[in-house]
Amino acid sequence: MKEIQNKKISSMAEIFINFLSFILLGIVATAVGIIFFQVINKYFPDILSLTYRGYEFSTFNASAIHYSIASLVVGFPLYVWALWFWFRSFRGSKDLEESRLSKWLTYIVLLIASVTVIGDLITVIYNFLSGEFGARFLLKALVILVISVFIFIFYFLERKKIQYKKDVSPTLFTVLLILASLIAVSAVILGFVAGGTPFEARLRKFDLERTRNLQELSSCVSAFAYDNERLPVSLDELKNNARYNYCSRIADPETKKEYGYSVISKNEFNLCGEFNLSNLDEVQGIGYYDNWQRHDVGQNCQKQTVTFGKPLPLEKNAPLQPLPAR
């Protein structure tokens, strides 16, 4: 820190730490919000929300929870350390003055928190008047409200102590730290409960790979049927055809076993895969899904219909279908 007219100004290191604390605050607040939002999406689903809101914001997403947990685990301790460093700088010197940049950054954060609180309350009332009010809207509004009010209260006390040199009891900051820690820990615990453990995340990746394999294998069988005007008797038949030989190497990524295949009719077949976990709560709603993207735990089979290169011949003695009446 350097001295100007008998006043000490914050050093560049202190300004840097203060600026870093605001970046970490954004990371932590966003991570907490996403975790609680995803928990609400999972345990308070609303099919009507998909008709007027973006699909990705209205349904549960385990990957978003895992990323937010990682952000919170790294960002929250660093944020606490940055604040401790910032307060320590002003603890031993009453003559220390913060820079204009630090003041502007702080008031910008307070402005954003204030606007968020006001906008959140407007959204709640608007949803109520529009007939879209429900438990999930109330809970999400409450999450935003708590985060914004918490930030506003903390920086209100911080301004009172740092800028205006008022006497603020350290007990208040200690209580806020304990509450913030409880919120962060609760978010991590709820995130693991809703999004699953790292072991479950690995099983989910295996299931995602199975979905891709089954879709690719279905395309292989359909291409074979189109070229040969018939379905393959078994998946082993693909090995004897140089064009589709690569398809025969598609197997379960975890067990290395072949996927289940059976012929139903001349132009229909079944493909089956064994999945570790259910993702029905992640892809709930009214959207359209590719084959096997929406699956339950255990064996899941999908019936596929193929198109041949030439029209199918009529079966022997099959009755002719009458023309539709005009």
N, C-alpha and C positions, 0 to 999 in steps of 0.2 A: 504494500500500500504506500502511496506517496502523500506528502503533506502539502496542502495549499492553503495559505492564509490561516495557519494554525488549526486547520481541519484536515483530518485524515480521510482520504478517498479510497474506496474499495480497490484492491489490486486486480489485475487482469485475471489472476487465478481464481479469485473469489467471484468475479463476474462470470467467468467460465463455468464454475460449479453451479452458480445460480441459474444460468441459462440451461445447463444440463439437467437441473432438477425439474424445470418446466417440461423438457422433452420426456423425461422419465414419468412425470405426472400424467402426460397424455397417454403414454404406453400403459401405465397401470390402470388408469380410469377406463380406457377402452377395453382392456383385457377383462376387468371385473364386469363391465357392462355386457360384453359378449358372452361370458360364461353364464351369467344369470339369465340373459335372454335365451340362450340355447336350452338351459334347464327348463325355463317356462315353455318353450316350444315343445319339449319332449313330454312334459307332464300335464300341460294344458293345451292340447291340440285343438285347433278350430278349423274345420273344413271350409267355412265361409271365408276365412281370411285369404285363401288361395284364389278367390274369384276377383279380388280387387287389389291385391298386394303382390309384390315380387315373390316368386316361389322360393328363392334362396334365402329370403329374410323371414319366411313364415314357417319353415320346417326345420327339424332338428338336424344338426350337422356336427358329428363327432370330431371331425378334423379341426373345425373352428375352435372347439373346446380345448383340444390338445395344444394348439398353437397359442391360445390365450393363457393356458396354464404355464407354458414355457416362458411367455412374456412376463407373467406375474412373478414367477419364481426368480427370474433374473432381475426384473425391473424394480420390484418393491424394496428389496434390501438396498439397492443402489440409491433409490430415492430417499430412503431414510438416512443413509450415510451423507448424501448431498445436503439434506436439510440440517443435519447435525453439524457439518462443516460450516454452513452458512451462519447458523446461530452462534457457533463458537467464535466466529470472527468478531461478532459484536458484543460478546459477553464481557470481555476484559477491557474494552475501550469505549467509554461513553462519547468520545469525540469522533468516532469513526462514522463517516457518512457514506451511504451507498451511492452508486453512480446513477445518472439519469436513465441509462439503459435498463438497469435493474428495476427502477421504479416503473418505467413504461411496461416492461414485461409483466410485472405483477398485476398492474391494473388491467392489462389486456386479459389476463387469466380471470380476474374477477368479473370483467365485463362478459366474457364468454359464459362463465358459470351463471351469471344473473340472467342473461338472455336464454340460456338453456332451461332454467327453472320456469321462466315466464312462458316460453314456448311449450314446455312440457304440460303445464297446466291448461294452456289453450287447446292442446291436442286432446287431453282427457275430456274436456267439455265438448269439443267438436265430435269426438267419437260417440259420446253419449247422445248428442242431438241427432246424429246421423244413424242411430240405431245399431252401431257397431260395437257398443260397449259390452265388455265381458271381463272375465277373470284375467285372461292373458293381457288385455290392454291395461287394466288397472295395475297389474303386477309390473309390467314393463315401465309404465309411467312412474311407479313407485321407485323402481331401480334408478332411473335417471334422476328423479327428484332427490333421492338420498345421496347419490354421488355428487350432484351439483351443490346441494346445500352443505355437504361436508367440506367440499373444497372452498366454498364461500366463507364458511365460519373459520376455517383454519387460516386463510390468508387475510381475513379481517383482523384476527388477533395478531398475525405476523406483521401487518402494517402498523398496528397500534404499538407494537414493541420496537420494531426496527426503525420505522420512519419517524414516528411521533414520540419515540422514547418514553412511552407510557409504561407504568409498572403492570405487567401481566404475570400472574402467578404461573410458575413452571408446572404446577399441578395440572393446569388446563391443557397444556401441550402434552403432558404425559397421558392424560385421559384420552385425548384425541389419537395419540399414537397407539394406545391399547385398542381403542375401537377400530382404527384402521387395520391393525394387525388381525383382529378378529374377523373383519370383513374379508381380508385377503385370504386368511386360512380357510374360512367357510367357503369362499369361492373355489379354492383348490379342491377341497373335499367334495363339494357338490359336483365339481367338474369331473372328478374321477368316478363318482357314483353314476352320473349321467352318461359320460363319454367313454367310460371303461378304463381299465388299467393298461399299461404298456403291453402286457401279454395279450389282452383282448384286442388291442390295436393291431398286433401282428396277425392274429387270426382274421381280423377284418381285411387286412391286405391280401391274405391268401384268398379270401372270398372274392375280392375285387378281381384278382387275377383269374379265378375260375370263371367269373362272368365274361371277361374278355375272351378266354379260351373257348367257351361254349358258343359265343357269338361268331368267332372265327371259324370254328368247326362247322357250325350251321351253314355258313357261307360256302365252305368247301363242299359239303354234301349237296347243297343247292346247285352249285356250279357243275358238279359231276352229273347230277340228274339232268340238267339242261343239255349238256353235251352228249350224254349217252341215252337219253330218253328213258331212263329208269333210275331207281334209287339203288345205291350200293347195298349188297346183302349184309355186309358188316363193314366196320371201319378198317379192317385188314385189307379190304379190296382196294382202298386208296393207296396202299403201299405198292401195288403192282402197276400203278399208273404214274409215269414219270411226272405228269403235269400236277398231280395232287399228292405226290409223295411227301411233301413238307407237311401236309395236313395230318399225316399219320403220326407225326412226332408230337402232336398236341396232347398233353396229358395233365393230370392233376398236379399242380405245383408242389403240393405238400406230400401226397402219398405216392406220386409218380404212376398211378394207375390210370387206365383208359377211362374215358367218360362213357356212361351208359348210352347205347344206341339201339333202337329197334324200329322196324318198319311197321307202320300201321295199315297203310293201303298203298295204292300205286303212286300216289303223290303226297303222302303224309308220313312223317316219321317223328319219333320221340328222341330227345336228347336230355340226359339226366346228369346232374352233378351233386356232390355231397358238400353242403355248406356248413361251416362251423357256427356261424351266428345268424340271427335274424336281423334284417335291416328294414322291417316293415314300418317301424316308427320313424325312420329317417326319410323314407320316400312316400309317406302318407299323402293322401289328397286326391285330386282329380286329374293330375297330369298324365301324360302318356310316357311309358317307359319301354326301353328296349328289352329284349328277351333276357331274363335272368337278372336284370338289374334290381328287381324287387323280389326278394326271396325270404323264405323262412329257414329256420335251422333244420339240418338234416337234408334228405334227398329232395331235390326240386327238379321236376321234369317239365319240359315245354314241348307242345306239339307244333311242328313246323310243316308248312305246305310249300311244295316246290312247283316250278313251272318248267315244262319240257320244251325242247326246241321245236318239236313238231306236235300237232294235236294228238291226244291220246286215242288209240283205236277203240272202237266200240267192243264191249264184251260180247262173246258169242251168245246168240239168242236173247240179247238184251232188248227190251221193248223200246221202240222209238218214242221220244218225247213229243207230244203234240205241240204245235205252234200256239203261242198265246193268242187268245181271241182279241180281235180288234173292236 
